[in-house]
Amino acid sequence: MKPILFILPLFICTAASAQFEKGNWNINTSTNAPLNLNFETRARYKSYDFRFTPNIGYMLKDRWEIGGGPVLDFSRVKIKDFDGSYIYNSRSSSYGLNLYTRYYLKSTSKLVPYFVAGIQYMRTSATTTDFSNFKSTAKFNEMSAYGGVGLNWFTGPRSALFSELTYTGRWGNRGTGYTSGLNLNIGFRIFLGKKKK
């Protein structure tokens, strides 16, 4: 029984590091960490922003991955006065494309850190209602670029949970100019490995 306890972690670490070899593929998906806030100040404020990003990656070289996939984003902001009437209510939905590159650092454990950078294009439709009950709609394009660090935690030879912390800058024709901030994404990956000849 004891030899198995020593061999199994070694097998998992070896299998995990093999997934970063040139020619391997992986499927991964992530979500952001949505906010849902309620501040009892002048008014009650609630918001959420949920982003879903499935991707397919390819190991161009050992530990260097490139990939991409679609992006779906749904967000809402609601501000109510103390009497329950809306001061501001906004809802938006977006779709687009994500392209990225990652470089995985060498590791002998199930935890594998990496660097990530990428760009995204988004097409957004938004509906807004203000305190006077005036409703407006808008459609706009948005580009963003991001870079940061991440950490894979291998739960098996071909599967890993991960988290990414990135700094993102956004610009487009929505009238707000350039904006930026930190984003935390969490998700999982499945490494397909090479096909044997």
C-alpha positions as CSV (number, residue, x, y, z in Angstrom):
1,M,0.0,0.0,0.0
2,K,2.8,2.4,0.9
3,P,4.6,2.2,-2.5
4,I,1.3,3.2,-4.2
5,L,1.1,6.4,-2.0
6,F,4.5,7.4,-3.3
7,I,4.0,6.4,-6.9
8,L,0.6,8.0,-7.5
9,P,1.6,11.6,-6.8
10,L,4.7,11.1,-9.0
11,F,2.5,9.8,-11.8
12,I,0.1,12.7,-11.5
13,C,2.9,15.3,-11.6
14,T,4.6,13.6,-14.6
15,A,1.3,13.3,-16.5
16,A,0.4,16.9,-15.8
17,S,3.8,18.2,-17.0
18,A,3.4,16.1,-20.1
19,Q,0.3,18.0,-21.1
20,F,2.4,21.1,-21.8
21,E,4.4,19.5,-24.6
22,K,4.3,20.8,-28.1
23,G,1.4,19.5,-30.2
24,N,-1.0,19.0,-27.3
25,W,-4.6,20.5,-27.2
26,N,-6.7,21.6,-24.3
27,I,-10.3,22.7,-23.9
28,N,-11.0,25.2,-21.2
29,T,-13.8,27.4,-19.9
30,S,-13.9,30.2,-17.4
31,T,-16.2,32.7,-15.7
32,N,-15.5,35.9,-14.0
33,A,-16.2,36.5,-10.3
34,P,-19.5,38.5,-10.5
35,L,-20.4,41.2,-8.0
36,N,-23.7,41.5,-6.3
37,L,-23.6,44.5,-4.0
38,N,-26.2,46.2,-1.8
39,F,-25.1,49.4,-0.2
40,E,-27.5,51.2,2.2
41,T,-26.4,54.7,1.6
42,R,-28.3,57.3,-0.4
43,A,-29.9,54.5,-2.4
44,R,-29.8,50.7,-2.8
45,Y,-27.3,49.6,-5.4
46,K,-27.2,46.1,-7.0
47,S,-25.2,44.8,-9.9
48,Y,-23.8,41.7,-11.5
49,D,-21.6,41.0,-14.5
50,F,-21.4,37.4,-15.6
51,R,-18.9,36.4,-18.4
52,F,-18.6,32.9,-19.9
53,T,-15.5,32.1,-22.1
54,P,-15.0,28.7,-23.6
55,N,-11.7,28.3,-25.4
56,I,-9.6,25.8,-27.3
57,G,-5.8,25.9,-26.9
58,Y,-2.9,24.4,-28.8
59,M,0.7,24.0,-27.6
60,L,2.8,25.8,-30.2
61,K,5.9,24.9,-28.3
62,D,6.6,23.2,-25.0
63,R,4.8,25.2,-22.3
64,W,3.7,27.9,-24.8
65,E,0.0,27.8,-25.7
66,I,-2.1,29.9,-28.1
67,G,-5.9,29.7,-28.5
68,G,-9.2,31.4,-28.6
69,G,-13.0,31.1,-28.5
70,P,-16.3,32.9,-28.1
71,V,-17.2,35.2,-25.2
72,L,-20.7,35.8,-23.8
73,D,-21.4,38.5,-21.2
74,F,-24.5,39.5,-19.3
75,S,-24.6,42.4,-16.9
76,R,-27.2,44.5,-15.0
77,V,-27.1,47.5,-12.7
78,K,-30.1,48.5,-10.5
79,I,-30.2,51.6,-8.3
80,K,-33.4,52.1,-6.1
81,D,-34.3,55.0,-3.9
82,F,-35.5,54.2,-0.3
83,D,-39.1,54.3,-1.4
84,G,-38.5,51.5,-3.8
85,S,-38.6,53.5,-7.0
86,Y,-35.9,53.1,-9.6
87,I,-33.3,55.8,-10.0
88,Y,-31.4,53.9,-12.7
89,N,-31.8,50.5,-14.3
90,S,-29.5,49.1,-17.0
91,R,-29.2,45.7,-18.7
92,S,-26.8,44.6,-21.3
93,S,-25.7,41.5,-23.2
94,S,-22.5,41.0,-25.3
95,Y,-20.9,38.5,-27.5
96,G,-17.5,38.4,-29.1
97,L,-14.2,36.7,-29.7
98,N,-11.2,36.0,-27.3
99,L,-7.6,35.3,-28.5
100,Y,-4.9,34.5,-26.0
101,T,-1.5,33.2,-25.3
102,R,-0.1,31.5,-22.2
103,Y,3.3,30.5,-21.0
104,Y,3.4,27.8,-18.3
105,L,6.3,27.8,-15.9
106,K,8.2,24.5,-15.0
107,S,6.7,22.8,-11.9
108,T,7.2,19.5,-10.2
109,S,3.9,19.7,-8.3
110,K,0.2,19.7,-9.2
111,L,0.3,23.5,-9.0
112,V,1.5,25.1,-12.3
113,P,1.8,28.9,-12.5
114,Y,1.6,30.7,-15.9
115,F,1.6,34.1,-17.6
116,V,-1.3,35.1,-19.8
117,A,-2.0,37.9,-22.3
118,G,-4.8,38.3,-24.8
119,I,-7.3,40.5,-26.7
120,Q,-11.1,40.5,-27.0
121,Y,-13.7,42.0,-29.3
122,M,-17.2,42.5,-28.0
123,R,-20.5,43.6,-29.6
124,T,-22.9,44.9,-26.9
125,S,-26.6,45.7,-26.8
126,A,-27.7,47.8,-23.8
127,T,-31.0,49.1,-22.5
128,T,-31.1,51.9,-19.9
129,T,-34.0,53.4,-17.9
130,D,-33.4,56.6,-15.8
131,F,-35.2,58.2,-12.9
132,S,-37.7,59.9,-15.2
133,N,-38.6,56.6,-16.7
134,F,-36.9,57.5,-20.0
135,K,-35.8,54.4,-21.8
136,S,-32.9,54.3,-24.2
137,T,-31.1,51.6,-26.2
138,A,-27.7,51.4,-27.7
139,K,-25.4,49.1,-29.6
140,F,-21.6,49.5,-29.6
141,N,-18.3,47.7,-30.3
142,E,-15.6,47.3,-27.7
143,M,-12.0,46.1,-27.8
144,S,-10.0,45.1,-24.8
145,A,-6.4,43.9,-24.0
146,Y,-5.4,42.1,-20.9
147,G,-2.3,40.5,-19.2
148,G,-1.7,38.8,-15.9
149,V,-0.9,35.6,-14.1
150,G,-2.7,32.4,-13.4
151,L,-2.4,29.1,-11.5
152,N,-3.4,25.6,-12.6
153,W,-4.3,23.0,-10.0
154,F,-4.2,19.5,-11.5
155,T,-7.0,17.4,-10.0
156,G,-6.1,14.5,-12.4
157,P,-3.6,13.6,-15.2
158,R,-5.7,15.5,-17.8
159,S,-7.9,17.9,-15.8
160,A,-7.1,21.1,-13.8
161,L,-8.9,23.9,-12.0
162,F,-7.5,27.4,-12.5
163,S,-7.7,31.0,-11.5
164,E,-6.4,34.1,-13.3
165,L,-5.8,37.6,-12.2
166,T,-5.5,40.0,-15.1
167,Y,-5.3,43.8,-15.6
168,T,-7.7,44.7,-18.5
169,G,-8.0,47.9,-20.5
170,R,-11.1,48.6,-22.7
171,W,-11.9,51.1,-25.4
172,G,-14.6,51.4,-28.0
173,N,-17.5,53.6,-29.3
174,R,-19.7,53.5,-26.2
175,G,-18.8,57.1,-25.3
176,T,-17.0,56.3,-22.0
177,G,-13.4,56.4,-23.5
178,Y,-10.7,54.2,-22.1
179,T,-11.4,52.2,-18.9
180,S,-9.3,49.7,-17.0
181,G,-9.3,47.5,-14.0
182,L,-8.5,44.1,-12.4
183,N,-10.4,41.0,-13.2
184,L,-10.5,37.6,-11.5
185,N,-11.5,34.6,-13.6
186,I,-12.0,31.0,-12.4
187,G,-12.6,27.8,-14.4
188,F,-11.4,24.4,-15.5
189,R,-9.3,22.8,-18.3
190,I,-9.2,19.4,-19.9
191,F,-5.9,18.5,-21.6
192,L,-6.5,16.1,-24.6
193,G,-2.8,15.1,-25.1
194,K,-1.2,13.9,-28.3
195,K,-2.7,11.2,-30.6
196,K,-0.4,8.2,-30.7
197,K,0.9,7.3,-34.1
